[in-house]
Structures are given as C-alpha cells and as structure tokens.
Amino acid sequence: MSNISCILYPPTLDYHYLVQRPQQLMKNFSELNIPTFYLNSPSPHNADKHGVEMLNENFYLFNQVDPAAYLHNINPVIYYTSAAQTASLGKYNPSLVVFDSVDEPSDEFEAWRPYYDNAVRSADIVLTTSDKLYELAAGINPNVYLVPNGCDYEHFANFIHGRPAEIANLPGPIIGYIGVVASWVDVDLIIRVADSYPDCSIVVVGPLYNISEVPTRGNIHWVGFKAYEELPAYAQSFDVGIIPFKASSMTEAVNPIKMWEYMATGMPIVTTNLPEASKYGDLV
C-alpha cells in the first residue's frame, strides 16, 4: 500500500455531514501512510469553506479547490462511488480506478441506472457492499470484490456516561433509530411501534432527506441531525436499535452501516427482513 502515490475521492459527499463508508475508508487509507485527497462536495453546511484542510499528516480535505496543482506528476488511484462521475475521471490522470458500488441503481436511486454499467465495466477494480450488488457487478466486470460495510468500533463502543440532555429525562426504555429519515424508511412502522409500546420512548436521530414531514405521537421524539461525534452518546442510550426499512429492490441490496454501529454498542437490534442483516441472525 505504501507504493500508492495518492488516493483521490471526487466531490460526492460533504465530509463532515452524515459520515458514511467513503469518509471512513479515506480516513483509514490516510492512516496507512497513503497521501489521501478528499474533494469535499459543496453543501449548505460548508458553503463558506475554501482552501485545503490537513486532517492528519496524510489526509487533505479540499474545499472548493481544484487539486490539479497538487497532482503535478502524480497519477492518483481514484476511489469513487457516484457512477455519474465516470466520464469525468480522466482529468485526474488516474493510475487505477476503483468503483465502489454502495447502493443498487433502482427505486430511489434509479437516476444512477444509465451510468451504472459503464462505471462497473470501465473500473479496474469494483467493490460491492452486499451479495446482491456483487452478483450484479460480477456479470459485467470479473474484477469484483465483496467488501461489506463496517464501522469505527472504538467510536461507538467506548462507554459514555449519561444520556444527551435532549433525551435525558425520557421515560421508559428507549427504542432508537440513527440515520437519514428518507423514503425507504417505513415511517408508518415507526408509528405502529410507538402505538404498540406506549410506555417506551421512540427516539429518531437523523435528518429528513426526501420527505417533508413526519407523523407525531406523544412518545416519538424526532431529534434531527446530530454530528458524528455525538452519535455514540445517543446510541448508548438506546435499549433497542431498530432498522425500519421498507421492502424494495434497493433495500434488498443494502448492508446498513447503522447495523454495525448498533452492534458496536452491544444493544439488541430489530430490523425488517433485510437479506444482509439476516446473515447475522444471532445478533440481529
């Protein structure tokens, strides 16, 4: 790995907002002494940021800065997750292209469909997060590897004393969810859980993505977006963690990061019928 001159992630995700697989992998690459360039995606949360931040001695966060001057005589490894970017990767003069297939191009991600086959076909290496995505990609490119999701175990497992103030005085056991509240989340199921367990508090940690409003109940507490640094305190306050995803083609291919984060805390986990979660029936 030390022979890699540089790994570059094109602008796709805000590094500090909703930490996911790409942020974790790029951070870990940098900790292997590989120069790592994360091109931050502009968002309302970082619109005022410009310049290059040094996150550690090998990790550089580019905020609205063209990396060309930093890539002089360097042919980086491109690691990317957005199939729509395939045609634009040549400008970085890559030595190797790694496409990470993290979601199926269907349902909510149907817009990726026209780009998906070309992204898989043209990559030197394809990574996939689930069995379904592996089978889909392996029919196009033989250089496919199954690399399921995970989490920063220490970040979630290290004991934090006391609940966050926002939920400190909630009654009863806490049934909790951490993650985006999007169209693939079964909000009606959350309501049914709240109605079925009136003595429990239902805590939902995460922003609304492509839905505008959510129903209310007296024992449901929508606390909104929390920074990654705050999530362990919420997770460790849960008595049960839930993954209430709807059944769809897209969710059949999901390997939920929140499942791993819940596992790190040791909490019981209840999920809808997701193939990737069913692999861990003794824990989920």
RANORQUI-V637308 format. One record per pair of residues at least 4 apart in sequence whose C-alpha atoms are under 7 Angstrom apart, sorted by the first residue. I is the first residue (numbers start at 1). J is the second residue. Records with the same first field share a line. If there is no record, write none. Layout:
I=J ; J
//
This chain:
2=33 ; 34
4=34
5=35 ; 74 ; 76
6=34 ; 35 ; 36 ; 76 ; 77
7=35 ; 36 ; 37 ; 76 ; 77 ; 78 ; 79
8=36 ; 37 ; 38 ; 76 ; 77 ; 78 ; 79
9=37 ; 38 ; 39 ; 78 ; 79 ; 80
10=38 ; 39 ; 80
11=39 ; 40 ; 41
12=41 ; 82
13=40 ; 41
14=40 ; 41 ; 42 ; 43
15=19 ; 23 ; 40
19=23 ; 228
20=24
21=25 ; 149
22=26
23=27
24=28
25=29
26=30 ; 36
27=31
28=32
29=34 ; 36
30=34 ; 35 ; 36 ; 58 ; 59
33=58
34=58
35=58 ; 59
36=58 ; 59 ; 60
37=59 ; 60 ; 61
38=60 ; 61 ; 62
39=61 ; 62 ; 63
40=61 ; 62 ; 63
42=46 ; 47
43=47
49=63
50=63 ; 64 ; 65
51=62 ; 63 ; 64 ; 65
52=60 ; 61 ; 62 ; 63
53=60 ; 61 ; 62
54=59 ; 60 ; 61
55=59 ; 60 ; 61
67=71
68=72
75=93 ; 94 ; 95
76=94 ; 95
77=94 ; 95 ; 96 ; 97
78=94 ; 96 ; 97 ; 98
79=97 ; 98 ; 99
80=98 ; 99 ; 100
81=99 ; 100 ; 101 ; 102
83=112 ; 115 ; 116 ; 119
84=112 ; 115
85=89
86=119
90=94
96=124
97=123 ; 124 ; 125
98=123 ; 124 ; 125 ; 126
99=119 ; 120 ; 123 ; 125 ; 126 ; 127
100=126 ; 127 ; 128
101=127 ; 128 ; 129 ; 133
102=128 ; 129
103=253 ; 254
104=133 ; 250 ; 253
105=109 ; 110 ; 112 ; 113
106=110 ; 113 ; 249 ; 250
107=250
112=116
115=119
116=120
117=121
118=122
119=123
120=126 ; 137 ; 140 ; 141
121=140 ; 141
125=143 ; 144
126=143 ; 144 ; 145
127=144 ; 145 ; 146 ; 147
128=133 ; 134 ; 145 ; 146 ; 147
129=133 ; 146 ; 147 ; 148 ; 149 ; 255
130=134 ; 146 ; 148 ; 253 ; 254 ; 255 ; 276
131=135
132=136 ; 253
133=137 ; 253
134=138 ; 144 ; 146
135=139
137=141 ; 144
138=142 ; 144
148=255
149=255 ; 257
150=257 ; 260
151=257 ; 260 ; 261
152=156
153=157 ; 264
154=158
155=232
156=232 ; 261 ; 264 ; 265
157=264 ; 265
160=233
163=167 ; 168 ; 233 ; 234 ; 237
164=168 ; 233 ; 234
170=201
171=200 ; 201
172=199 ; 200 ; 201
173=200 ; 201 ; 239
174=200 ; 201 ; 202 ; 203 ; 238 ; 239 ; 240
175=200 ; 201 ; 202 ; 203 ; 238 ; 239 ; 240 ; 241
176=202 ; 203 ; 204 ; 238 ; 240 ; 241 ; 242
177=203 ; 204 ; 205 ; 241 ; 242 ; 243
178=204 ; 205 ; 206 ; 258
179=205 ; 206
180=206 ; 207 ; 208 ; 209
181=185 ; 206 ; 207 ; 208 ; 209
182=208 ; 209 ; 210 ; 211
183=210 ; 211
184=245 ; 246
185=244 ; 245 ; 246
186=190 ; 244 ; 245 ; 246
187=191
188=192
189=193 ; 244
190=194
191=195
192=196
193=197
194=198 ; 202 ; 219 ; 220
198=219
200=219
201=219 ; 220
202=219 ; 220 ; 221
203=220 ; 221 ; 222
204=221 ; 222 ; 223
205=222 ; 223 ; 224 ; 225 ; 226
206=224 ; 225 ; 226
207=224 ; 225
208=212
216=220
226=230 ; 231
227=231
230=234
231=235
232=236
233=237
234=238
235=262
236=265
239=267
240=267 ; 268 ; 269
241=262 ; 267 ; 268 ; 269 ; 270
242=269 ; 270 ; 271
243=270 ; 271 ; 272
244=271 ; 272
245=272
247=251
248=252
249=253
250=254
251=274
252=274 ; 275
254=276
255=276
257=261
258=262
259=263
260=264
261=265
262=266 ; 267
263=267
268=284
269=284
270=284
274=278
275=279
277=284
280=284
//
